Amino acid sequence: PNMFGDADGEMGMIQNTLGDFPLIGFYAGGEVSFNRLYTYTGVLTLFL
């Protein structure tokens, strides 16, 4: 199931906000920060 109804809902929100530019990404099960493990996190990094 998709959180926003379609497979690329998140991508549409990013393009509507920041404009059309090349974007790549990956999926991971979590994020390690200092001594904690956070699951289901999202990170968007922009190189301008």
MIROVEX-401681 format. One record per residue (C-alpha): residue number from 0; residue in one letter; x, y, z. Coordinates in Angstrom, 1 decimal, padded with zeros to 4 digits. Layout:
N
pt resi=NUM, resn=a, xx=X, yy=Y, zz=Z
...
end
This chain:
48
pt resi=0, resn=p, xx=000.0, yy=000.0, zz=000.0
pt resi=1, resn=n, xx=001.1, yy=003.5, zz=-000.7
pt resi=2, resn=m, xx=000.8, yy=006.2, zz=001.9
pt resi=3, resn=f, xx=-000.4, yy=008.9, zz=-000.5
pt resi=4, resn=g, xx=-002.6, yy=006.8, zz=-002.8
pt resi=5, resn=d, xx=-000.2, yy=006.4, zz=-005.8
pt resi=6, resn=a, xx=003.3, yy=005.0, zz=-006.2
pt resi=7, resn=d, xx=004.9, yy=008.4, zz=-006.8
pt resi=8, resn=g, xx=003.0, yy=010.7, zz=-004.5
pt resi=9, resn=e, xx=006.1, yy=011.8, zz=-002.6
pt resi=10, resn=m, xx=008.0, yy=012.5, zz=-005.8
pt resi=11, resn=g, xx=005.1, yy=014.7, zz=-007.0
pt resi=12, resn=m, xx=005.2, yy=016.8, zz=-003.8
pt resi=13, resn=i, xx=008.9, yy=017.3, zz=-004.1
pt resi=14, resn=q, xx=008.6, yy=018.4, zz=-007.8
pt resi=15, resn=n, xx=005.7, yy=020.7, zz=-007.0
pt resi=16, resn=t, xx=007.7, yy=022.4, zz=-004.2
pt resi=17, resn=l, xx=011.2, yy=022.5, zz=-005.7
pt resi=18, resn=g, xx=010.7, yy=022.3, zz=-009.4
pt resi=19, resn=d, xx=011.7, yy=019.8, zz=-012.0
pt resi=20, resn=f, xx=015.3, yy=018.6, zz=-011.6
pt resi=21, resn=p, xx=017.1, yy=015.2, zz=-011.7
pt resi=22, resn=l, xx=016.6, yy=013.3, zz=-008.4
pt resi=23, resn=i, xx=017.7, yy=009.9, zz=-007.3
pt resi=24, resn=g, xx=017.1, yy=008.1, zz=-004.0
pt resi=25, resn=f, xx=017.2, yy=004.8, zz=-002.2
pt resi=26, resn=y, xx=015.3, yy=002.9, zz=000.4
pt resi=27, resn=a, xx=016.6, yy=001.8, zz=003.8
pt resi=28, resn=g, xx=015.0, yy=000.2, zz=006.8
pt resi=29, resn=g, xx=016.3, yy=002.8, zz=009.2
pt resi=30, resn=e, xx=018.9, yy=005.3, zz=010.3
pt resi=31, resn=v, xx=021.6, yy=005.1, zz=012.9
pt resi=32, resn=s, xx=022.3, yy=008.3, zz=014.8
pt resi=33, resn=f, xx=024.7, yy=008.3, zz=017.7
pt resi=34, resn=n, xx=023.5, yy=005.5, zz=020.0
pt resi=35, resn=r, xx=020.0, yy=005.2, zz=018.6
pt resi=36, resn=l, xx=018.3, yy=003.4, zz=015.7
pt resi=37, resn=y, xx=015.4, yy=005.2, zz=014.0
pt resi=38, resn=t, xx=013.2, yy=003.2, zz=011.7
pt resi=39, resn=y, xx=011.1, yy=004.4, zz=008.8
pt resi=40, resn=t, xx=012.9, yy=007.7, zz=008.3
pt resi=41, resn=g, xx=013.3, yy=009.7, zz=005.2
pt resi=42, resn=v, xx=016.2, yy=012.0, zz=004.2
pt resi=43, resn=l, xx=016.2, yy=014.4, zz=001.3
pt resi=44, resn=t, xx=019.6, yy=015.9, zz=000.4
pt resi=45, resn=l, xx=020.0, yy=018.7, zz=-002.2
pt resi=46, resn=f, xx=023.3, yy=019.7, zz=-003.8
pt resi=47, resn=l, xx=022.8, yy=023.2, zz=-005.2
end
